[in-house]
Amino acid sequence: MANFPPSVRRVRVATLVRKPAAYLGGFAITSITWSGTNGIRVNFTTTYTGRHHQLYAGRTRIGSTNGTGETVINAPLQPSFYPQYLQLVSVEESERTTDYGDSLPDRPYNVVRLRWETAASGDTKWLEVTGGATPGAAVDTANVLENVLFDTDRVYVWTSKPLSGSGTWNFEVAGRDDKPLTGNRGTALPFQATGVLACPPDVVLNSSGNRLRATVAAGVATIRFDYPEW
């Protein structure tokens, strides 16, 4: 079974200086509501006219306005215990479909995108992505995150789900051939994602419909809350 070499690695750029047509200020999100089990509705105000606005979950572009006068964006978003940072970007009309995700400034980002290239992999059936269970943990080959279908030698891109902690996460990608039942596993290509910042999970509603419980005794206020079970 042929193996494949490392190719393109994830690159982060700190600012938007290379594409001055995109703005990060001059607008504000006024409300965010769930529009379904896997969708959100974002309302915002803006000081700009004649420009589109894009919505990003972390560094992933998930939606944009259809018209330059719109101030609402409906976009898909998968619920997660460790939420992603939502942000708006204002762009020129001609840049509505341009993805500025890699150019966004540092934020609490907890989603990792891996890129790799295969070569001479004619007997490969799928590309197995595995990872560590916690930040800093070694890759557990039993922790299969995705089986990416192999179609031809090319550059593949895989995006993780929101990760559950901050720090450095380890991943591997290995090819498997078409031998029954699970195929032979080729030599793994290692990846290491540094600087992952995970937002803490939101606290849950209690029986009174509130997220926080406060008591005061002898001049000391105690705030209690519950994390979700997962």
Number of C-alpha atoms within 10 A of each C-alpha: 16 15 17 20 12 15 12 13 13 13 9 13 13 12 13 17 11 9 11 10 15 23 15 15 11 11 17 14 15 11 11 15 11 15 14 10 10 11 14 18 16 20 16 16 14 16 8 14 10 10 20 24 30 23 22 21 21 23 26 17 20 17 20 24 19 14 13 17 14 17 19 20 20 19 20 16 18 13 14 13 17 17 22 27 15 19 17 22 21 23 25 17 14 10 16 20 13 12 14 18 17 16 18 20 13 14 17 16 21 24 21 20 15 19 16 19 14 21 14 12 18 14 14 26 21 19 21 21 23 22 24 20 17 16 18 16 13 14 19 14 17 9 13 16 16 16 16 16 13 20 11 14 14 11 12 17 12 13 12 13 15 20 23 20 18 19 14 16 23 20 25 22 27 21 28 24 21 13 11 7 7 10 14 16 17 18 16 20 17 15 19 16 18 14 14 20 19 21 20 14 13 15 15 15 14 12 7 8 8 11 15 15 12 9 10 9 7 5 7 8 10 11 10 11 15 13 13 11 6 4
